[in-house]
Amino acid sequence: MGTTYKDPRIGINPLAQYTDGATATRRSSIIKNAKDKPLFIVRRYNEAEEFLAHFLASGASSRLLADHITTLRTGFYFKDSDRENASYSADALQAFYKNGLWLSGLLSAYNIDVTVHENAHKTIVEGVQVSLRPELMLRDKKSGEQIGFVKFHFSKTRPLPSSQAELIACFGKHYFESEHTLEFKASNCLVLDVFTGGITQAPKAFAKRLSDIKASCREIADRWHLVV
């Protein structure tokens, strides 16, 4: 039996789901999932996340992406779970190959840092630790200054609603401005739905969205010890 986190904590993606009109039952489920410590972490799209981040940062050709998809599908795996996870990642990269390659051109305007393994981007909102963890940080090509980020979303069956993508982008912009005193343009705060190839930037007017996120965090903090 797994243990639970004592203090309220949640990732920005489930927080966006929570904030974006989730039913009472779904909100309880989101809190429970955030509260329970997994016995082991299953990351279906780890390989896709890491490869895609480096692919976009390097500006490599689409041929490299196609070859990696083939490698994932035809590789030898000792464990069935490894083969299954490779299949999930191959599906994600195949969908991106079909729908999202245009993003490489958009990102060529920046210098890009891969931040897949960085877990430092966390902040406390109304008593809840919220983690952001963008996969890419964007830098100005001339000055080298950080000017934006890209956050990935992976789901084969649930495309990311634009309302939730805007909440994620909005929170990210607010976080980097308030916690790191960085001035990010809304157009440089991006959320990528990998399977659809859709890209969403932070809205220019987001006071209400931030207010909704804070209200959700207050509710999560209040309910944390009640949800079992």
N, C-alpha and C positions, 0 to 999 in steps of 0.2 A: 504494500500500500504506500502510495506516495505521500509526501509531506506538503505543507502549504507555506507560502510566503506570509510572514507576519504583517509586514507593512504594505500598503496599497502600491501597486505598480502595474503598468500596462504599456504595451507598444502603441505607437501612433496609429498603425493600421486598424487594430481592433477598437481603439478609442474613436477613430473616425466612424466606424460602423455603429458604435454605441451612440454617438452624437447625432448621426444622420437618421433619426426617426425609428430606431430599433424598437420592437415590441418589448413589453415588460419581460416576457419569457426569454427573448433573445438577449436582453440586457443582463439578466441573471446568468445566462450561459456564458456571456463574454466575461463577466466578473469571475465566475468559477474557473474558466480556462486560464485567466490571468493569475488567479490565486494558487492553483495547483502546481506544485513543482513536479515536472515530469521525471520518471525514473531514468529515462534516457531521452535525448533530444533527437527527434526525427526531422530531418531537413530534406524534403523531397527535391528541392530545386537548388541545393547547394552548388552543384557543379555548373548549372546554368547561370546562376547568379555570378559566380566568380569568373567564368569564361566571358560572359557578356560584358561585365564591367571592364575587363582587360581589353576585350575586342573594341569596345567603344572608345576607350581611352587611347588606344594605339592607332586608331584609324585604319586597321587592317582591311584587306580585301574580303569581299563576300565569300570568296573561295575557301578561305580559312574557316569561316563559320560553317559552310557546307561540309567540309572535311571533318570537322569536329562532331557534327551531328552524326555522320556515318560511323565515326569511331565509337561514339556512345552506344549506338544501336548494335554494333557488331563485335564489341569488345568482350573479353572473357572475364567473368566475375565469379569469385569463390562463393559468395553468398547471394541467395535469391533477393534479399533486401537491397543489395548493391545494384543488382541488375534492374530491379524495379525503379530505384531512384534514378539510375542512368536513363531509363526510359522516360521518366517524368521530365528530366532535364532536356532530353532530346526533343520531346514534344514542345517544350517551351521555346527552345532555340529554333525549331522548325517553324513555329508560329511567328516568331520574330523575323525569321528569314523571309517569310511571306508578306508580313504586314508592317514591319518596322525598320527595314534597312534605310529608309529615308532619313532616320534620325542621325545616322553617321554624318551626313552632310551638315545637319544643323549643329552638331557638336564640334565640327571642325573649326568653328569660330573661337573655341576655348582651348586652353591647356587644361588637362584633366588629371586629377589625382584619384587613384582607386582606393576606396576606404571601406571595402567589404568587411574587413576584419576589425575595424575600429568600433569600439563599444562605449566611447567616452561621451557621446552626445545624449545626455540625460538631464532632465531638469524636474523640479518639484512644482506641480500645479495644484493648488488647493489641497495639499496633503497627499498627492499621488505622484509617484515617480513615473515620468513619461519618457520613454526612450524613442529616439528618432532613427539613428543609424542609416544615413544616406549611403548608397553604394558608390557614388561619385561626387567629388567636389570640383567645381568649375573655377578656373582662374583666368584673369585677363591676360591675353597673350603678351601685351607690352609691359605692364607693371608687375605681373605675377601675383597680384592680390587676389584673394578668394572673393568671388562675386556671385556664387550661386551653388546649387547642388542638384543632383538627380536621385530620386528615391524610386526603387523598383517595386512593382506589385506583381505577384505570381498567383494566378488562379485560372485553371483550365475551364472551369464550369461557371465561374462568377466574375464576369467582367466588372471592372471597378467603376462604379457610378461616378459621373463627373462631380457630383456634390461631395462625395467622400474624397476624391482626388484633390479637390480644392481645399478641403479641410486640412489634409495632410500637407499640401504645399504652403498653405497659409500658416500653419503652426510652425513649419520649418523656417519660414522667413522670420516669423516673430522670435523663434528661439535663437537664431544666429544673431539677430539684431540686439536682443535683450541680454543674452548670456555672453556673447563674444564681441559686441559692439561693431558688428560688420554691417555695412549697408548693401543689401541685396535688392536689385530690381526684381519686381514681381515676375518679369519675363525670364529671369534666370533661376527661378525656384520651380523645379520641374518634377512631376510624378509620371513615371512610365508604367503603363499597363503592358507587360511583356507580351501576353498572348494576343492582344488586339493591336499592338503597335501604337496605341493611343497615348498622346502626351498632353498633360494638363499643367498649366502654369498657375502660380498663385494669383488670386483676384486682387485687383488694386484696392478695392474697398473690402476690408475683412474684419471690422470691429465686431459685428454681430457674430461672425463665425468664431472668433476668439472667445467671445462671451459665452457662446454655446458650449465650447470645449471646456471652459472653466466650470460651467454649471454641471456638465457631465462628470468632471473630476470630483466636484463636491459630492455628487450623488454616489459615485464609486467609493469615495472615502467613508461616507456614512453607512454604506451597505456592505463594506468589505467583510466585516466579522459576522454578518448575518447570513451571507450566502454560504451554503455548505454543499 
